């Protein structure tokens, strides 16, 4: 099967972000989405440390370390972009002014529950950040993650076993093998990579999957 790499996953997420959307990209893998947003769409990227109007990552050697995102990565600022107080940024997130947030996850349940801040294991370092505010405050929450752990366990699950970030907040999950819609009716497959069958995907995840799929 043709498993998508992380850049291909980011490009796939970017395709689904519409004109005029205000979007927050979570720390880690989701930040790659900024590099693949369609040039013919006006999309406004927000960061919880107080930026609005971020562009793609700067070229090597052109970083301005006074201009960083919440993950401490150097970013660019588009014409008209601005920066403001951290508290104002969280007010924007909590007040329902973000159209889409894209987050990473340890687990997503078929009903849209999200676990992405702590595995609950002894010695694991929790990382709450702004994920709880975003997951509930954004109008739509997308998750971008690899489908399987290094041990081969599915991160798409019947019910989360890790501490929850938010309840029933995720609507779509983008992985290296398939794109899923999740929610009150459970999980359904939107797209699968070429060479992967629905039966094989069901075996990998171990959860019931509806089928809307086309080859990605």
KAQUI-V57859 format. One record per pair of residues at least 24 apart in sequence whose C-alpha atoms are under 10 Angstrom apart, sorted by the first residue. I is the first residue (numbers start at 1). GAP is how many residues later the second one is. If there is no record, write none. Layout:
# KAQUI-V57859
I_GAP ; I_GAP
This chain:
# KAQUI-V57859
1_176 ; 1_191 ; 1_192 ; 1_193 ; 1_194 ; 1_195 ; 1_196 ; 2_174 ; 2_175 ; 2_190 ; 2_191 ; 2_192 ; 2_193 ; 2_194 ; 2_214 ; 3_143 ; 3_172 ; 3_173 ; 3_174 ; 3_175 ; 3_189 ; 3_190 ; 3_191 ; 3_192 ; 3_193 ; 4_142 ; 4_171 ; 4_172 ; 4_173 ; 4_174 ; 4_189 ; 4_190 ; 4_212 ; 5_141 ; 5_170 ; 5_171 ; 5_172 ; 6_24 ; 6_26 ; 6_27 ; 6_138 ; 6_139 ; 6_140 ; 6_169 ; 6_170 ; 7_25 ; 7_26 ; 7_28 ; 7_29 ; 7_169 ; 8_24 ; 8_25 ; 8_28 ; 8_167 ; 8_168 ; 9_24 ; 9_27 ; 9_135 ; 9_136 ; 9_137 ; 9_165 ; 9_166 ; 9_167 ; 9_168 ; 9_169 ; 9_170 ; 10_24 ; 10_25 ; 10_26 ; 10_27 ; 10_134 ; 10_164 ; 10_165 ; 10_166 ; 11_24 ; 11_25 ; 11_26 ; 11_27 ; 12_24 ; 12_25 ; 12_132 ; 12_162 ; 12_163 ; 12_167 ; 12_204 ; 13_24 ; 13_89 ; 13_129 ; 13_130 ; 13_131 ; 13_159 ; 13_160 ; 13_161 ; 13_162 ; 13_166 ; 14_24 ; 17_24 ; 17_26 ; 17_82 ; 17_83 ; 18_24 ; 18_25 ; 18_81 ; 18_82 ; 19_24 ; 19_25 ; 20_24 ; 20_79 ; 21_24 ; 21_76 ; 21_77 ; 21_78 ; 21_79 ; 22_24 ; 22_30 ; 22_31 ; 22_75 ; 22_76 ; 22_77 ; 22_78 ; 22_79 ; 22_116 ; 22_117 ; 23_24 ; 23_29 ; 23_30 ; 23_70 ; 23_74 ; 23_75 ; 23_76 ; 23_77 ; 23_78 ; 23_79 ; 23_115 ; 23_116 ; 23_117 ; 23_118 ; 24_24 ; 24_27 ; 24_28 ; 24_30 ; 24_69 ; 24_74 ; 24_75 ; 24_76 ; 24_77 ; 24_78 ; 24_79 ; 24_110 ; 24_114 ; 24_117 ; 25_44 ; 25_45 ; 25_75 ; 25_76 ; 25_77 ; 25_78 ; 25_79 ; 25_109 ; 25_117 ; 26_43 ; 26_44 ; 26_45 ; 26_75 ; 26_76 ; 26_77 ; 26_78 ; 26_103 ; 26_104 ; 26_105 ; 26_108 ; 26_117 ; 26_118 ; 27_42 ; 27_43 ; 27_44 ; 27_45 ; 27_46 ; 27_75 ; 27_76 ; 27_77 ; 27_102 ; 27_103 ; 27_104 ; 28_42 ; 28_43 ; 28_45 ; 28_75 ; 28_76 ; 28_116 ; 29_73 ; 29_74 ; 29_75 ; 29_76 ; 29_114 ; 29_115 ; 29_116 ; 29_117 ; 30_71 ; 30_72 ; 30_73 ; 30_74 ; 30_112 ; 30_113 ; 30_114 ; 30_115 ; 31_25 ; 31_26 ; 31_38 ; 31_39 ; 31_40 ; 31_42 ; 31_44 ; 31_71 ; 31_72 ; 31_73 ; 32_24 ; 32_25 ; 33_69 ; 33_111 ; 34_41 ; 44_34 ; 44_37 ; 44_54 ; 44_55 ; 45_32 ; 45_33 ; 45_36 ; 45_53 ; 45_55 ; 45_56 ; 46_24 ; 46_35 ; 46_36 ; 46_37 ; 46_43 ; 46_46 ; 46_47 ; 46_52 ; 46_55 ; 47_24 ; 47_36 ; 47_39 ; 47_42 ; 47_43 ; 47_46 ; 47_83 ; 48_36 ; 48_37 ; 48_38 ; 48_39 ; 48_40 ; 48_41 ; 48_42 ; 48_43 ; 48_44 ; 48_45 ; 48_81 ; 48_82 ; 48_83 ; 48_85 ; 48_86 ; 49_34 ; 49_35 ; 49_36 ; 49_37 ; 49_38 ; 49_39 ; 49_40 ; 49_41 ; 49_81 ; 50_32 ; 50_33 ; 50_34 ; 50_35 ; 50_36 ; 50_37 ; 50_38 ; 50_39 ; 50_40 ; 50_42 ; 51_24 ; 51_26 ; 51_30 ; 51_31 ; 51_32 ; 51_33 ; 51_34 ; 51_35 ; 51_38 ; 52_25 ; 52_26 ; 52_28 ; 52_29 ; 52_30 ; 52_31 ; 52_32 ; 52_37 ; 53_24 ; 53_25 ; 53_26 ; 53_27 ; 53_28 ; 53_29 ; 53_30 ; 54_24 ; 54_25 ; 54_26 ; 54_27 ; 54_28 ; 54_29 ; 55_24 ; 55_26 ; 70_59 ; 70_60 ; 71_58 ; 90_40 ; 90_43 ; 90_44 ; 90_47 ; 91_42 ; 91_46 ; 92_41 ; 92_42 ; 92_45 ; 92_46 ; 93_37 ; 93_38 ; 93_40 ; 93_41 ; 93_42 ; 93_43 ; 93_44 ; 93_45 ; 93_46 ; 94_36 ; 94_38 ; 94_39 ; 94_40 ; 94_41 ; 94_42 ; 94_43 ; 94_44 ; 95_38 ; 95_39 ; 95_41 ; 95_42 ; 95_43 ; 96_37 ; 96_38 ; 96_40 ; 96_41 ; 96_42 ; 96_43 ; 96_44 ; 97_40 ; 97_41 ; 97_42 ; 98_36 ; 98_39 ; 98_40 ; 98_41 ; 98_42 ; 98_43 ; 99_38 ; 99_39 ; 99_40 ; 99_41 ; 99_42 ; 100_34 ; 100_35 ; 100_37 ; 100_38 ; 100_39 ; 100_40 ; 100_41 ; 100_42 ; 101_30 ; 101_33 ; 101_34 ; 101_35 ; 101_36 ; 101_37 ; 101_38 ; 101_39 ; 101_40 ; 101_41 ; 101_42 ; 101_69 ; 102_29 ; 102_32 ; 102_33 ; 102_36 ; 102_38 ; 102_39 ; 102_40 ; 102_41 ; 102_42 ; 102_68 ; 102_70 ; 102_71 ; 102_72 ; 103_28 ; 103_31 ; 103_32 ; 103_38 ; 103_39 ; 103_40 ; 103_41 ; 103_42 ; 103_67 ; 103_70 ; 104_27 ; 104_38 ; 104_39 ; 104_40 ; 104_41 ; 104_42 ; 104_69 ; 104_70 ; 105_38 ; 105_39 ; 105_40 ; 105_41 ; 105_50 ; 105_51 ; 105_60 ; 105_68 ; 106_39 ; 106_40 ; 106_41 ; 106_42 ; 106_43 ; 106_48 ; 106_49 ; 106_50 ; 106_54 ; 106_55 ; 106_56 ; 106_57 ; 106_58 ; 107_36 ; 107_38 ; 107_40 ; 107_41 ; 107_42 ; 107_47 ; 107_48 ; 107_49 ; 107_50 ; 107_51 ; 107_52 ; 107_53 ; 107_54 ; 107_55 ; 107_56 ; 107_57 ; 108_35 ; 108_37 ; 108_39 ; 108_46 ; 108_47 ; 108_48 ; 108_49 ; 108_50 ; 108_51 ; 108_52 ; 108_53 ; 108_54 ; 108_56 ; 108_60 ; 108_61 ; 108_62 ; 108_64 ; 108_65 ; 108_74 ; 109_46 ; 109_47 ; 109_48 ; 109_49 ; 109_50 ; 109_51 ; 109_52 ; 109_58 ; 109_59 ; 109_61 ; 109_73 ; 109_74 ; 109_77 ; 109_78 ; 109_98 ; 110_46 ; 110_47 ; 110_48 ; 110_49 ; 110_50 ; 110_58 ; 110_60 ; 110_61 ; 110_63 ; 110_70 ; 110_71 ; 110_72 ; 110_73 ; 110_74 ; 110_75 ; 110_76 ; 110_77 ; 110_78 ; 110_97 ; 110_98 ; 110_99 ; 111_46 ; 111_47 ; 111_48 ; 111_49 ; 111_56 ; 111_57 ; 111_58 ; 111_59 ; 111_60 ; 111_70 ; 111_71 ; 111_72 ; 111_73 ; 111_74 ; 111_75 ; 111_76 ; 112_29 ; 112_30 ; 112_31 ; 112_44 ; 112_45 ; 112_46 ; 112_47 ; 112_48 ; 112_54 ; 112_55 ; 112_56 ; 112_57 ; 112_58 ; 112_59 ; 112_60 ; 112_61 ; 112_69 ; 112_70 ; 112_71 ; 112_72 ; 112_73 ; 112_74 ; 112_75 ; 113_44 ; 113_45 ; 113_46 ; 113_47 ; 113_51 ; 113_52 ; 113_53 ; 113_54 ; 113_55 ; 113_56 ; 113_57 ; 113_58 ; 113_69 ; 113_70 ; 114_27 ; 114_29 ; 114_42 ; 114_45 ; 114_46 ; 114_48 ; 114_49 ; 114_50 ; 114_51 ; 114_52 ; 114_53 ; 114_54 ; 114_55 ; 114_56 ; 115_40 ; 115_45 ; 115_46 ; 115_47 ; 115_48 ; 115_49 ; 115_50 ; 115_51 ; 115_52 ; 116_27 ; 116_46 ; 116_47 ; 116_48 ; 116_49 ; 116_50 ; 117_45 ; 117_46 ; 117_47 ; 117_48 ; 118_44 ; 118_45 ; 118_46 ; 118_47 ; 119_42 ; 119_43 ; 119_44 ; 119_45 ; 120_41 ; 120_42 ; 120_43 ; 121_41 ; 128_37 ; 131_34 ; 131_35 ; 132_32 ; 132_33 ; 132_34 ; 132_35 ; 132_37 ; 133_32 ; 133_33 ; 134_31 ; 134_32 ; 134_35 ; 135_30 ; 135_31 ; 135_32 ; 135_33 ; 135_34 ; 135_35 ; 136_29 ; 136_30 ; 136_31 ; 136_32 ; 136_33 ; 136_34 ; 137_32 ; 138_31 ; 139_30 ; 139_31 ; 139_32 ; 140_29 ; 140_30 ; 140_31 ; 140_32 ; 141_27 ; 141_28 ; 141_29 ; 141_30 ; 141_31 ; 141_32 ; 142_27 ; 142_28 ; 142_29 ; 142_30 ; 142_31 ; 142_32 ; 142_39 ; 142_40 ; 143_27 ; 143_28 ; 143_29 ; 143_30 ; 143_31 ; 143_32 ; 143_36 ; 143_37 ; 144_28 ; 144_29 ; 144_30 ; 144_31 ; 144_32 ; 144_35 ; 145_28 ; 145_29 ; 145_30 ; 145_31 ; 145_32 ; 146_27 ; 146_28 ; 146_29 ; 146_30 ; 146_31 ; 146_32 ; 147_26 ; 147_27 ; 147_28 ; 147_29 ; 147_30 ; 147_31 ; 147_32 ; 147_54 ; 147_57 ; 147_58 ; 148_27 ; 148_28 ; 148_29 ; 148_56 ; 148_57 ; 152_52 ; 152_53 ; 153_51 ; 153_52 ; 153_53 ; 154_49 ; 154_50 ; 154_51 ; 154_52 ; 154_53 ; 155_49 ; 155_50 ; 156_24 ; 156_26 ; 156_31 ; 156_48 ; 156_49 ; 156_50 ; 156_51 ; 157_30 ; 157_48 ; 157_49 ; 157_50 ; 157_51 ; 158_28 ; 158_29 ; 158_47 ; 158_48 ; 158_49 ; 158_50 ; 159_48 ; 177_24 ; 177_39 ; 178_35 ; 178_36 ; 178_37 ; 178_38 ; 179_34 ; 179_35 ; 179_37 ; 180_29 ; 180_30 ; 180_31 ; 180_32 ; 180_33 ; 181_28 ; 181_29 ; 181_30 ; 181_31 ; 182_27 ; 182_28 ; 185_25 ; 186_24 ; 187_24 ; 188_24 ; 188_25 ; 189_24 ; 189_25 ; 190_24 ; 190_25 ; 190_26 ; 191_24 ; 191_25 ; 192_24
